[in-house]
């Protein structure tokens, strides 16, 4: 059996269509990448204190991640380090 040779002679339209597809794919990949996470801020920069302010405490904040018990130290999505549920800082945002 004789093998036929295949000549690949692309037209300008074929090349431009492929280049357009490549550009769209690269742009789409950039748009679908996960957003960058911001670094946590120091306690000093957020004026963190270990006691509530005017009834506002970390335990009632949307950024607070509670510890193993209600009185245990927790974490914060904004401030670095361990956070007291009775603490307060400038990032305080009350839960709805």
BELVENGI-V274352 format. One record per run of one state. SS is the DSSP state (2 for helix, 1 for strand, 0 for the rest). FROM is the first residue (numbers start at 1). TO is the last residue. Records with the same first field share a line. If there is no record, write none. Layout:
SS = FROM-TO  FROM-TO
This chain:
0 = 1-11  33-40  42-48  50-52  54-55  57-57  62-63  66-73  77-78  80-82  84-87  89-93  95-96
2 = 12-32  58-60
1 = 41-41  49-49  53-53  56-56  61-61  64-65  74-76  79-79  83-83  88-88  94-94
